[in-house]
Each structure stands twice: as structure tokens, then as C-alpha cells.
């Protein structure tokens, strides 16, 4: 999914939540504080959606990996090597 459609999905999600909250208030006479709580929940969902996933970027080739195994092992799939504490890459023998 490209960034534009991802952001559009987030926007639509928030609009739907807010629309639902407004409709719900009309139908059930929702208290103002409860409406505010629903909006806050929507904003928290937006914050979570906008938080970038964990990643590792190789200092040698500049490629970024989101693979959890690469992150745990400090591995660059493009260079086929492991990053050491100095930021240098140790190339695998395979």
C-alpha cells in the first residue's frame, strides 16, 4: 500500500469515528464528556497508525528493512551481512 492510500484510510477512519460519535450523541443523548472520550480514542488510534513500524537501516547501502528478524539480528539483507556495534558490516560466507 502506498503512503497516499494509507493516509487516506486513516483520514476515513477518523471521519467515520467522528461521524459515528456525532450520530450516537443525537440518538442516545450522549453526555459531552463521553463524546470527548470517543474523539480522544479516535485520536489515539490515529497516533498509533502514524507511528512508523520498527526498522533497521544499513549504514553501508542505506537500505531499510522492516523484517523483525533483521532488526533483532542487526542483519542487512541487501549486503547479506550483520552490522556490528561500530556500524560496520560483517559479510556472511554464504
C-alpha positions in Angstrom: 0.0 0.0 0.0 1.4 3.4 -0.9 1.6 6.3 1.5 -1.3 8.2 0.0 -3.8 5.4 0.3 -2.5 4.6 3.7 -3.1 8.2 4.9 -6.5 8.3 3.1 -7.5 5.2 5.1 -6.5 6.9 8.3 -8.5 10.0 7.4 -11.6 8.0 6.5 -11.3 6.0 9.8 -11.2 9.2 11.8 -14.1 10.7 9.8 -16.1 7.6 10.4 -15.4 7.6 14.1 -16.3 11.2 14.4 -19.5 10.8 12.3 -20.4 7.8 14.4 -19.8 9.8 17.6 -22.0 12.7 16.4 -24.8 10.3 15.3 -24.5 8.4 18.5 -24.9 11.6 20.5 -28.0 12.5 18.6 -29.6 9.1 19.1 -28.8 8.4 22.7 -28.2 11.9 24.1 -24.6 11.1 24.8 -23.0 13.3 27.5 -20.4 15.8 26.3 -17.6 14.1 28.3 -18.4 10.8 26.7 -18.3 12.4 23.3 -14.9 13.9 24.1 -13.7 10.4 25.2 -14.7 8.9 21.9 -12.9 11.6 20.0 -9.8 11.1 22.1 -10.0 7.3 21.3 -10.0 8.2 17.6 -7.0 10.5 18.0 -5.1 7.8 19.9 -5.9 5.4 17.0 -4.5 8.0 14.6 -1.3 8.4 16.6 -0.8 4.6 16.6 -1.4 4.4 12.8 1.1 7.2 12.2 3.8 5.7 14.3 6.3 4.2 11.9 7.0 0.5 12.3 10.3 -0.6 13.8 13.1 -0.8 11.2 16.9 -1.0 10.7 18.8 1.0 8.1 22.2 -0.3 6.9 24.9 2.4 7.1 26.7 0.8 4.1 24.0 0.6 1.4 21.3 2.7 3.0 18.5 0.1 2.6 15.9 -0.1 5.3 14.4 -3.4 6.5 11.2 -3.8 8.5 11.7 -7.6 8.9 11.6 -8.4 12.7 14.4 -11.0 12.2 16.7 -8.5 10.5 16.1 -5.9 13.3 16.8 -8.5 16.1 19.9 -9.8 14.4 21.2 -6.4 13.0 21.2 -8.0 9.6 21.2 -6.3 6.2 19.5 -8.5 3.6 20.9 -6.3 0.7 24.5 -6.6 1.8 24.0 -10.1 3.2 25.8 -9.3 6.4 25.5 -8.3 10.0 26.0 -4.9 11.5 28.4 -4.8 14.4 28.5 -2.2 17.2 30.8 0.1 15.2 28.3 0.3 12.4 30.5 -1.8 10.1 29.1 -4.8 8.3 30.4 -8.3 8.6 29.6 -10.1 5.3 28.3 -13.7 5.6 30.3 -16.5 4.0 27.2 -17.9 2.1 
